Amino acid sequence: MKDMILRALSMILIFALAVPVFAQNTSSDDRIYDTVRQRLANDPDVKGADLEVAVKNGVVTIKGTVNDEHAREKAEKITKKVKGVTRVENQLKVFGSS
């Protein structure tokens, strides 16, 4: 009986410690998403591009189409500079290329 109580308390403790960490990652990812979207939309070289942004645990994936290679590279550079970004998966395509 004592073992069951200790196991139950251990599981509760593990869950109680894990939930705030998960919530922190989610809010951090939300902040990163908002910041990346805003900075990309405000950049004159990238602005107007058809972009999708996804963030998971600080890893940002950018997809879509940009006008030229300069805009593709700049979108990645802008994204890397956002606080909390750990890696950028640049899946952007240049308009007209295959």
VEXKE-858059 format. One record per atom (N, C-alpha, C): residue number from 1; residue in one letter; atom name; x, y, z. Coordinates in steps of 0.1 Angstrom, whole numbers, m for minus. Atoms other than C-alpha are relative to their C-alpha. Layout:
N
guvex seq = NUM	type = A	atom = CA	c1 = X	c2 = Y	c3 = Z;
...
//
This chain:
98
guvex seq = 1	type = M	atom = N	c1 = 8	c2 = m12	c3 = 0;
guvex seq = 1	type = M	atom = CA	c1 = 0	c2 = 0	c3 = 0;
guvex seq = 1	type = M	atom = C	c1 = 9	c2 = 13	c3 = 0;
guvex seq = 2	type = K	atom = N	c1 = m9	c2 = m12	c3 = m1;
guvex seq = 2	type = K	atom = CA	c1 = 28	c2 = 24	c3 = 9;
guvex seq = 2	type = K	atom = C	c1 = 7	c2 = 2	c3 = m14;
guvex seq = 3	type = D	atom = N	c1 = m6	c2 = m1	c3 = 13;
guvex seq = 3	type = D	atom = CA	c1 = 45	c2 = 17	c3 = m25;
guvex seq = 3	type = D	atom = C	c1 = m10	c2 = 7	c3 = m10;
guvex seq = 4	type = M	atom = N	c1 = 10	c2 = m6	c3 = 9;
guvex seq = 4	type = M	atom = CA	c1 = 12	c2 = 26	c3 = m43;
guvex seq = 4	type = M	atom = C	c1 = m1	c2 = 15	c3 = 2;
guvex seq = 5	type = I	atom = N	c1 = 1	c2 = m14	c3 = m4;
guvex seq = 5	type = I	atom = CA	c1 = 10	c2 = 59	c3 = m24;
guvex seq = 5	type = I	atom = C	c1 = 12	c2 = 7	c3 = m5;
guvex seq = 6	type = L	atom = N	c1 = m12	c2 = m6	c3 = 5;
guvex seq = 6	type = L	atom = CA	c1 = 46	c2 = 67	c3 = m32;
guvex seq = 6	type = L	atom = C	c1 = 0	c2 = 2	c3 = m15;
guvex seq = 7	type = R	atom = N	c1 = 1	c2 = 0	c3 = 15;
guvex seq = 7	type = R	atom = CA	c1 = 41	c2 = 59	c3 = m69;
guvex seq = 7	type = R	atom = C	c1 = m10	c2 = 11	c3 = m4;
guvex seq = 8	type = A	atom = N	c1 = 10	c2 = m9	c3 = 4;
guvex seq = 8	type = A	atom = CA	c1 = 10	c2 = 80	c3 = m71;
guvex seq = 8	type = A	atom = C	c1 = 5	c2 = 15	c3 = 3;
guvex seq = 9	type = L	atom = N	c1 = m5	c2 = m13	c3 = m3;
guvex seq = 9	type = L	atom = CA	c1 = 27	c2 = 110	c3 = m54;
guvex seq = 9	type = L	atom = C	c1 = 11	c2 = 3	c3 = m9;
guvex seq = 10	type = S	atom = N	c1 = m11	c2 = m2	c3 = 10;
guvex seq = 10	type = S	atom = CA	c1 = 57	c2 = 106	c3 = m77;
guvex seq = 10	type = S	atom = C	c1 = m6	c2 = 4	c3 = m13;
guvex seq = 11	type = M	atom = N	c1 = 6	c2 = m3	c3 = 12;
guvex seq = 11	type = M	atom = CA	c1 = 34	c2 = 107	c3 = m107;
guvex seq = 11	type = M	atom = C	c1 = m6	c2 = 14	c3 = 0;
guvex seq = 12	type = I	atom = N	c1 = 6	c2 = m14	c3 = m2;
guvex seq = 12	type = I	atom = CA	c1 = 16	c2 = 138	c3 = m94;
guvex seq = 12	type = I	atom = C	c1 = 11	c2 = 10	c3 = m1;
guvex seq = 13	type = L	atom = N	c1 = m11	c2 = m9	c3 = 0;
guvex seq = 13	type = L	atom = CA	c1 = 49	c2 = 155	c3 = m88;
guvex seq = 13	type = L	atom = C	c1 = 6	c2 = 2	c3 = m14;
guvex seq = 14	type = I	atom = N	c1 = m5	c2 = m1	c3 = 14;
guvex seq = 14	type = I	atom = CA	c1 = 62	c2 = 147	c3 = m123;
guvex seq = 14	type = I	atom = C	c1 = m9	c2 = 8	c3 = m9;
guvex seq = 15	type = F	atom = N	c1 = 10	c2 = m7	c3 = 8;
guvex seq = 15	type = F	atom = CA	c1 = 30	c2 = 159	c3 = m139;
guvex seq = 15	type = F	atom = C	c1 = 0	c2 = 15	c3 = 4;
guvex seq = 16	type = A	atom = N	c1 = 0	c2 = m14	c3 = m4;
guvex seq = 16	type = A	atom = CA	c1 = 31	c2 = 191	c3 = m118;
guvex seq = 16	type = A	atom = C	c1 = 12	c2 = 8	c3 = m5;
guvex seq = 17	type = L	atom = N	c1 = m12	c2 = m7	c3 = 5;
guvex seq = 17	type = L	atom = CA	c1 = 66	c2 = 199	c3 = m129;
guvex seq = 17	type = L	atom = C	c1 = 0	c2 = 1	c3 = m15;
guvex seq = 18	type = A	atom = N	c1 = 0	c2 = 1	c3 = 15;
guvex seq = 18	type = A	atom = CA	c1 = 60	c2 = 190	c3 = m166;
guvex seq = 18	type = A	atom = C	c1 = m10	c2 = 11	c3 = m6;
guvex seq = 19	type = V	atom = N	c1 = 10	c2 = m9	c3 = 6;
guvex seq = 19	type = V	atom = CA	c1 = 29	c2 = 212	c3 = m171;
guvex seq = 19	type = V	atom = C	c1 = 5	c2 = 14	c3 = m2;
guvex seq = 20	type = P	atom = N	c1 = m5	c2 = m14	c3 = 2;
guvex seq = 20	type = P	atom = CA	c1 = 45	c2 = 246	c3 = m165;
guvex seq = 20	type = P	atom = C	c1 = 11	c2 = 1	c3 = m11;
guvex seq = 21	type = V	atom = N	c1 = m10	c2 = 0	c3 = 11;
guvex seq = 21	type = V	atom = CA	c1 = 74	c2 = 237	c3 = m188;
guvex seq = 21	type = V	atom = C	c1 = m6	c2 = m1	c3 = m14;
guvex seq = 22	type = F	atom = N	c1 = 7	c2 = 1	c3 = 13;
guvex seq = 22	type = F	atom = CA	c1 = 50	c2 = 227	c3 = m216;
guvex seq = 22	type = F	atom = C	c1 = m7	c2 = 13	c3 = m3;
guvex seq = 23	type = A	atom = N	c1 = 7	c2 = m12	c3 = 2;
guvex seq = 23	type = A	atom = CA	c1 = 30	c2 = 258	c3 = m211;
guvex seq = 23	type = A	atom = C	c1 = 9	c2 = 11	c3 = m3;
guvex seq = 24	type = Q	atom = N	c1 = m10	c2 = m11	c3 = 3;
guvex seq = 24	type = Q	atom = CA	c1 = 61	c2 = 280	c3 = m211;
guvex seq = 24	type = Q	atom = C	c1 = 5	c2 = m2	c3 = m15;
guvex seq = 25	type = N	atom = N	c1 = m4	c2 = 2	c3 = 14;
guvex seq = 25	type = N	atom = CA	c1 = 72	c2 = 264	c3 = m245;
guvex seq = 25	type = N	atom = C	c1 = m11	c2 = 5	c3 = m9;
guvex seq = 26	type = T	atom = N	c1 = 11	c2 = m4	c3 = 8;
guvex seq = 26	type = T	atom = CA	c1 = 38	c2 = 270	c3 = m259;
guvex seq = 26	type = T	atom = C	c1 = m1	c2 = 15	c3 = m1;
guvex seq = 27	type = S	atom = N	c1 = 1	c2 = m15	c3 = 0;
guvex seq = 27	type = S	atom = CA	c1 = 37	c2 = 307	c3 = m249;
guvex seq = 27	type = S	atom = C	c1 = 12	c2 = 6	c3 = m7;
guvex seq = 28	type = S	atom = N	c1 = m12	c2 = m5	c3 = 7;
guvex seq = 28	type = S	atom = CA	c1 = 73	c2 = 311	c3 = m261;
guvex seq = 28	type = S	atom = C	c1 = m2	c2 = m2	c3 = m15;
guvex seq = 29	type = D	atom = N	c1 = 2	c2 = 2	c3 = 15;
guvex seq = 29	type = D	atom = CA	c1 = 64	c2 = 296	c3 = m295;
guvex seq = 29	type = D	atom = C	c1 = m10	c2 = 9	c3 = m5;
guvex seq = 30	type = D	atom = N	c1 = 10	c2 = m9	c3 = 4;
guvex seq = 30	type = D	atom = CA	c1 = 34	c2 = 318	c3 = m297;
guvex seq = 30	type = D	atom = C	c1 = 6	c2 = 14	c3 = m2;
guvex seq = 31	type = R	atom = N	c1 = m7	c2 = m13	c3 = 1;
guvex seq = 31	type = R	atom = CA	c1 = 55	c2 = 349	c3 = m291;
guvex seq = 31	type = R	atom = C	c1 = 10	c2 = 0	c3 = m12;
guvex seq = 32	type = I	atom = N	c1 = m9	c2 = 1	c3 = 11;
guvex seq = 32	type = I	atom = CA	c1 = 81	c2 = 337	c3 = m316;
guvex seq = 32	type = I	atom = C	c1 = m8	c2 = 1	c3 = m13;
guvex seq = 33	type = Y	atom = N	c1 = 8	c2 = 0	c3 = 12;
guvex seq = 33	type = Y	atom = CA	c1 = 54	c2 = 331	c3 = m342;
guvex seq = 33	type = Y	atom = C	c1 = m5	c2 = 15	c3 = m3;
guvex seq = 34	type = D	atom = N	c1 = 5	c2 = m14	c3 = 2;
guvex seq = 34	type = D	atom = CA	c1 = 39	c2 = 366	c3 = m337;
guvex seq = 34	type = D	atom = C	c1 = 11	c2 = 9	c3 = m5;
guvex seq = 35	type = T	atom = N	c1 = m11	c2 = m9	c3 = 4;
guvex seq = 35	type = T	atom = CA	c1 = 73	c2 = 383	c3 = m339;
guvex seq = 35	type = T	atom = C	c1 = 5	c2 = m3	c3 = m14;
guvex seq = 36	type = V	atom = N	c1 = m5	c2 = 4	c3 = 14;
guvex seq = 36	type = V	atom = CA	c1 = 85	c2 = 364	c3 = m370;
guvex seq = 36	type = V	atom = C	c1 = m10	c2 = 5	c3 = m10;
guvex seq = 37	type = R	atom = N	c1 = 10	c2 = m4	c3 = 10;
guvex seq = 37	type = R	atom = CA	c1 = 52	c2 = 371	c3 = m388;
guvex seq = 37	type = R	atom = C	c1 = 1	c2 = 15	c3 = m2;
guvex seq = 38	type = Q	atom = N	c1 = 0	c2 = m15	c3 = 0;
guvex seq = 38	type = Q	atom = CA	c1 = 54	c2 = 408	c3 = m379;
guvex seq = 38	type = Q	atom = C	c1 = 13	c2 = 5	c3 = m8;
guvex seq = 39	type = R	atom = N	c1 = m13	c2 = m4	c3 = 6;
guvex seq = 39	type = R	atom = CA	c1 = 91	c2 = 412	c3 = m389;
guvex seq = 39	type = R	atom = C	c1 = 0	c2 = m3	c3 = m15;
guvex seq = 40	type = L	atom = N	c1 = 0	c2 = 3	c3 = 14;
guvex seq = 40	type = L	atom = CA	c1 = 86	c2 = 394	c3 = m422;
guvex seq = 40	type = L	atom = C	c1 = m9	c2 = 9	c3 = m8;
guvex seq = 41	type = A	atom = N	c1 = 10	c2 = m8	c3 = 7;
guvex seq = 41	type = A	atom = CA	c1 = 55	c2 = 414	c3 = m431;
guvex seq = 41	type = A	atom = C	c1 = 5	c2 = 15	c3 = m1;
guvex seq = 42	type = N	atom = N	c1 = m4	c2 = m14	c3 = 0;
guvex seq = 42	type = N	atom = CA	c1 = 73	c2 = 447	c3 = m423;
guvex seq = 42	type = N	atom = C	c1 = 13	c2 = 2	c3 = m8;
guvex seq = 43	type = D	atom = N	c1 = m12	c2 = m1	c3 = 7;
guvex seq = 43	type = D	atom = CA	c1 = 104	c2 = 439	c3 = m443;
guvex seq = 43	type = D	atom = C	c1 = m3	c2 = 3	c3 = m15;
guvex seq = 44	type = P	atom = N	c1 = 3	c2 = m3	c3 = 14;
guvex seq = 44	type = P	atom = CA	c1 = 104	c2 = 456	c3 = m478;
guvex seq = 44	type = P	atom = C	c1 = 4	c2 = m10	c3 = m10;
guvex seq = 45	type = D	atom = N	c1 = m4	c2 = 10	c3 = 10;
guvex seq = 45	type = D	atom = CA	c1 = 122	c2 = 428	c3 = m495;
guvex seq = 45	type = D	atom = C	c1 = m8	c2 = m13	c3 = 1;
guvex seq = 46	type = V	atom = N	c1 = 8	c2 = 12	c3 = m2;
guvex seq = 46	type = V	atom = CA	c1 = 100	c2 = 400	c3 = m481;
guvex seq = 46	type = V	atom = C	c1 = m15	c2 = 2	c3 = 0;
guvex seq = 47	type = K	atom = N	c1 = 14	c2 = m3	c3 = m1;
guvex seq = 47	type = K	atom = CA	c1 = 67	c2 = 418	c3 = m477;
guvex seq = 47	type = K	atom = C	c1 = m7	c2 = m3	c3 = m13;
guvex seq = 48	type = G	atom = N	c1 = 8	c2 = 3	c3 = 11;
guvex seq = 48	type = G	atom = CA	c1 = 40	c2 = 406	c3 = m499;
guvex seq = 48	type = G	atom = C	c1 = 2	c2 = m15	c3 = m5;
guvex seq = 49	type = A	atom = N	c1 = m2	c2 = 14	c3 = 4;
guvex seq = 49	type = A	atom = CA	c1 = 54	c2 = 371	c3 = m502;
guvex seq = 49	type = A	atom = C	c1 = m11	c2 = m9	c3 = 6;
guvex seq = 50	type = D	atom = N	c1 = 9	c2 = 10	c3 = m5;
guvex seq = 50	type = D	atom = CA	c1 = 31	c2 = 341	c3 = m497;
guvex seq = 50	type = D	atom = C	c1 = 7	c2 = m9	c3 = 10;
guvex seq = 51	type = L	atom = N	c1 = m8	c2 = 7	c3 = m10;
guvex seq = 51	type = L	atom = CA	c1 = 45	c2 = 328	c3 = m464;
guvex seq = 51	type = L	atom = C	c1 = m9	c2 = m7	c3 = 10;
guvex seq = 52	type = E	atom = N	c1 = 6	c2 = 7	c3 = m11;
guvex seq = 52	type = E	atom = CA	c1 = 35	c2 = 302	c3 = m439;
guvex seq = 52	type = E	atom = C	c1 = 11	c2 = m1	c3 = 11;
guvex seq = 53	type = V	atom = N	c1 = m10	c2 = 1	c3 = m10;
guvex seq = 53	type = V	atom = CA	c1 = 52	c2 = 302	c3 = m405;
guvex seq = 53	type = V	atom = C	c1 = m5	c2 = m10	c3 = 11;
guvex seq = 54	type = A	atom = N	c1 = 3	c2 = 10	c3 = m10;
guvex seq = 54	type = A	atom = CA	c1 = 52	c2 = 273	c3 = m380;
guvex seq = 54	type = A	atom = C	c1 = 11	c2 = 0	c3 = 11;
guvex seq = 55	type = V	atom = N	c1 = m10	c2 = 0	c3 = m11;
guvex seq = 55	type = V	atom = CA	c1 = 70	c2 = 272	c3 = m346;
guvex seq = 55	type = V	atom = C	c1 = m3	c2 = m12	c3 = 9;
guvex seq = 56	type = K	atom = N	c1 = 1	c2 = 10	c3 = m10;
guvex seq = 56	type = K	atom = CA	c1 = 76	c2 = 242	c3 = m324;
guvex seq = 56	type = K	atom = C	c1 = 13	c2 = m1	c3 = 8;
guvex seq = 57	type = N	atom = N	c1 = m12	c2 = 1	c3 = m9;
guvex seq = 57	type = N	atom = CA	c1 = 100	c2 = 243	c3 = m294;
guvex seq = 57	type = N	atom = C	c1 = 11	c2 = 9	c3 = m5;
guvex seq = 58	type = G	atom = N	c1 = m10	c2 = m10	c3 = 4;
guvex seq = 58	type = G	atom = CA	c1 = 118	c2 = 273	c3 = m309;
guvex seq = 58	type = G	atom = C	c1 = 5	c2 = m2	c3 = m14;
guvex seq = 59	type = V	atom = N	c1 = m4	c2 = 3	c3 = 13;
guvex seq = 59	type = V	atom = CA	c1 = 123	c2 = 257	c3 = m343;
guvex seq = 59	type = V	atom = C	c1 = m11	c2 = 6	c3 = m10;
guvex seq = 60	type = V	atom = N	c1 = 10	c2 = m7	c3 = 9;
guvex seq = 60	type = V	atom = CA	c1 = 107	c2 = 279	c3 = m370;
guvex seq = 60	type = V	atom = C	c1 = 2	c2 = m6	c3 = m14;
guvex seq = 61	type = T	atom = N	c1 = 1	c2 = 5	c3 = 14;
guvex seq = 61	type = T	atom = CA	c1 = 96	c2 = 265	c3 = m404;
guvex seq = 61	type = T	atom = C	c1 = m7	c2 = 11	c3 = m8;
guvex seq = 62	type = I	atom = N	c1 = 6	c2 = m9	c3 = 9;
guvex seq = 62	type = I	atom = CA	c1 = 90	c2 = 290	c3 = m431;
guvex seq = 62	type = I	atom = C	c1 = m2	c2 = m6	c3 = m14;
guvex seq = 63	type = K	atom = N	c1 = 4	c2 = 6	c3 = 13;
guvex seq = 63	type = K	atom = CA	c1 = 72	c2 = 279	c3 = m463;
guvex seq = 63	type = K	atom = C	c1 = m7	c2 = 11	c3 = m8;
guvex seq = 64	type = G	atom = N	c1 = 7	c2 = m9	c3 = 9;
guvex seq = 64	type = G	atom = CA	c1 = 58	c2 = 296	c3 = m493;
guvex seq = 64	type = G	atom = C	c1 = 9	c2 = 4	c3 = m12;
guvex seq = 65	type = T	atom = N	c1 = m7	c2 = m5	c3 = 12;
guvex seq = 65	type = T	atom = CA	c1 = 70	c2 = 316	c3 = m523;
guvex seq = 65	type = T	atom = C	c1 = 4	c2 = 14	c3 = 1;
guvex seq = 66	type = V	atom = N	c1 = m5	c2 = m14	c3 = 0;
guvex seq = 66	type = V	atom = CA	c1 = 92	c2 = 347	c3 = m526;
guvex seq = 66	type = V	atom = C	c1 = 4	c2 = 3	c3 = m14;
guvex seq = 67	type = N	atom = N	c1 = m3	c2 = m5	c3 = 14;
guvex seq = 67	type = N	atom = CA	c1 = 102	c2 = 368	c3 = m556;
guvex seq = 67	type = N	atom = C	c1 = 13	c2 = m4	c3 = m5;
guvex seq = 68	type = D	atom = N	c1 = m14	c2 = 3	c3 = 4;
guvex seq = 68	type = D	atom = CA	c1 = 139	c2 = 361	c3 = m556;
guvex seq = 68	type = D	atom = C	c1 = 8	c2 = m6	c3 = 11;
guvex seq = 69	type = E	atom = N	c1 = m9	c2 = 7	c3 = m10;
guvex seq = 69	type = E	atom = CA	c1 = 168	c2 = 344	c3 = m538;
guvex seq = 69	type = E	atom = C	c1 = 4	c2 = 10	c3 = 11;
guvex seq = 70	type = H	atom = N	c1 = m3	c2 = m10	c3 = m11;
guvex seq = 70	type = H	atom = CA	c1 = 176	c2 = 376	c3 = m519;
guvex seq = 70	type = H	atom = C	c1 = m11	c2 = 0	c3 = 10;
guvex seq = 71	type = A	atom = N	c1 = 11	c2 = 0	c3 = m10;
guvex seq = 71	type = A	atom = CA	c1 = 142	c2 = 376	c3 = m503;
guvex seq = 71	type = A	atom = C	c1 = m1	c2 = m13	c3 = 8;
guvex seq = 72	type = R	atom = N	c1 = 0	c2 = 13	c3 = m7;
guvex seq = 72	type = R	atom = CA	c1 = 145	c2 = 339	c3 = m495;
guvex seq = 72	type = R	atom = C	c1 = 11	c2 = 0	c3 = 11;
guvex seq = 73	type = E	atom = N	c1 = m10	c2 = m1	c3 = m10;
guvex seq = 73	type = E	atom = CA	c1 = 178	c2 = 345	c3 = m477;
guvex seq = 73	type = E	atom = C	c1 = m3	c2 = 10	c3 = 11;
guvex seq = 74	type = K	atom = N	c1 = 3	c2 = m11	c3 = m10;
guvex seq = 74	type = K	atom = CA	c1 = 166	c2 = 377	c3 = m460;
guvex seq = 74	type = K	atom = C	c1 = m10	c2 = m5	c3 = 10;
guvex seq = 75	type = A	atom = N	c1 = 11	c2 = 5	c3 = m9;
guvex seq = 75	type = A	atom = CA	c1 = 135	c2 = 359	c3 = m446;
guvex seq = 75	type = A	atom = C	c1 = 7	c2 = m9	c3 = 10;
guvex seq = 76	type = E	atom = N	c1 = m7	c2 = 9	c3 = m10;
guvex seq = 76	type = E	atom = CA	c1 = 158	c2 = 333	c3 = m430;
guvex seq = 76	type = E	atom = C	c1 = 8	c2 = 8	c3 = 10;
guvex seq = 77	type = K	atom = N	c1 = m8	c2 = m8	c3 = m9;
guvex seq = 77	type = K	atom = CA	c1 = 181	c2 = 359	c3 = m416;
guvex seq = 77	type = K	atom = C	c1 = m8	c2 = 8	c3 = 10;
guvex seq = 78	type = I	atom = N	c1 = 10	c2 = m7	c3 = m9;
guvex seq = 78	type = I	atom = CA	c1 = 152	c2 = 379	c3 = m401;
guvex seq = 78	type = I	atom = C	c1 = m5	c2 = m10	c3 = 10;
guvex seq = 79	type = T	atom = N	c1 = 6	c2 = 10	c3 = m9;
guvex seq = 79	type = T	atom = CA	c1 = 138	c2 = 348	c3 = m386;
guvex seq = 79	type = T	atom = C	c1 = 10	c2 = m5	c3 = 11;
guvex seq = 80	type = K	atom = N	c1 = m10	c2 = 4	c3 = m10;
guvex seq = 80	type = K	atom = CA	c1 = 171	c2 = 337	c3 = m370;
guvex seq = 80	type = K	atom = C	c1 = 3	c2 = 10	c3 = 11;
guvex seq = 81	type = K	atom = N	c1 = m3	c2 = m10	c3 = m10;
guvex seq = 81	type = K	atom = CA	c1 = 174	c2 = 370	c3 = m352;
guvex seq = 81	type = K	atom = C	c1 = m10	c2 = 2	c3 = 11;
guvex seq = 82	type = V	atom = N	c1 = 10	c2 = m1	c3 = m10;
guvex seq = 82	type = V	atom = CA	c1 = 142	c2 = 366	c3 = m333;
guvex seq = 82	type = V	atom = C	c1 = 4	c2 = m8	c3 = 13;
guvex seq = 83	type = K	atom = N	c1 = m4	c2 = 6	c3 = m13;
guvex seq = 83	type = K	atom = CA	c1 = 148	c2 = 359	c3 = m296;
guvex seq = 83	type = K	atom = C	c1 = m8	c2 = m13	c3 = 2;
guvex seq = 84	type = G	atom = N	c1 = 6	c2 = 13	c3 = m3;
guvex seq = 84	type = G	atom = CA	c1 = 141	c2 = 322	c3 = m287;
guvex seq = 84	type = G	atom = C	c1 = 0	c2 = m9	c3 = m12;
guvex seq = 85	type = V	atom = N	c1 = m1	c2 = 9	c3 = 11;
guvex seq = 85	type = V	atom = CA	c1 = 146	c2 = 308	c3 = m322;
guvex seq = 85	type = V	atom = C	c1 = 12	c2 = m8	c3 = 1;
guvex seq = 86	type = T	atom = N	c1 = m11	c2 = 9	c3 = m2;
guvex seq = 86	type = T	atom = CA	c1 = 168	c2 = 278	c3 = m320;
guvex seq = 86	type = T	atom = C	c1 = 5	c2 = m5	c3 = m14;
guvex seq = 87	type = R	atom = N	c1 = m4	c2 = 5	c3 = 13;
guvex seq = 87	type = R	atom = CA	c1 = 168	c2 = 268	c3 = m357;
guvex seq = 87	type = R	atom = C	c1 = m11	c2 = 5	c3 = m10;
guvex seq = 88	type = V	atom = N	c1 = 9	c2 = m3	c3 = 11;
guvex seq = 88	type = V	atom = CA	c1 = 152	c2 = 278	c3 = m390;
guvex seq = 88	type = V	atom = C	c1 = 0	c2 = m10	c3 = m11;
guvex seq = 89	type = E	atom = N	c1 = 2	c2 = 9	c3 = 11;
guvex seq = 89	type = E	atom = CA	c1 = 139	c2 = 254	c3 = m415;
guvex seq = 89	type = E	atom = C	c1 = m6	c2 = 8	c3 = m12;
guvex seq = 90	type = N	atom = N	c1 = 4	c2 = m9	c3 = 11;
guvex seq = 90	type = N	atom = CA	c1 = 138	c2 = 275	c3 = m447;
guvex seq = 90	type = N	atom = C	c1 = m4	c2 = m9	c3 = m12;
guvex seq = 91	type = Q	atom = N	c1 = 6	c2 = 8	c3 = 11;
guvex seq = 91	type = Q	atom = CA	c1 = 115	c2 = 257	c3 = m472;
guvex seq = 91	type = Q	atom = C	c1 = m6	c2 = 10	c3 = m10;
guvex seq = 92	type = L	atom = N	c1 = 5	c2 = m10	c3 = 10;
guvex seq = 92	type = L	atom = CA	c1 = 108	c2 = 289	c3 = m492;
guvex seq = 92	type = L	atom = C	c1 = 5	c2 = m4	c3 = m14;
guvex seq = 93	type = K	atom = N	c1 = m3	c2 = 2	c3 = 15;
guvex seq = 93	type = K	atom = CA	c1 = 107	c2 = 286	c3 = m530;
guvex seq = 93	type = K	atom = C	c1 = 1	c2 = 13	c3 = m6;
guvex seq = 94	type = V	atom = N	c1 = m1	c2 = m12	c3 = 8;
guvex seq = 94	type = V	atom = CA	c1 = 117	c2 = 313	c3 = m554;
guvex seq = 94	type = V	atom = C	c1 = m10	c2 = m1	c3 = m11;
guvex seq = 95	type = F	atom = N	c1 = 10	c2 = m1	c3 = 10;
guvex seq = 95	type = F	atom = CA	c1 = 88	c2 = 323	c3 = m577;
guvex seq = 95	type = F	atom = C	c1 = 6	c2 = m3	c3 = m14;
guvex seq = 96	type = G	atom = N	c1 = m4	c2 = 3	c3 = 13;
guvex seq = 96	type = G	atom = CA	c1 = 92	c2 = 307	c3 = m611;
guvex seq = 96	type = G	atom = C	c1 = 11	c2 = m11	c3 = m1;
guvex seq = 97	type = S	atom = N	c1 = m9	c2 = 11	c3 = 1;
guvex seq = 97	type = S	atom = CA	c1 = 118	c2 = 281	c3 = m601;
guvex seq = 97	type = S	atom = C	c1 = m7	c2 = m13	c3 = 4;
guvex seq = 98	type = S	atom = N	c1 = 6	c2 = 13	c3 = m3;
guvex seq = 98	type = S	atom = CA	c1 = 111	c2 = 244	c3 = m597;
guvex seq = 98	type = S	atom = C	c1 = 3	c2 = m6	c3 = 13;
//
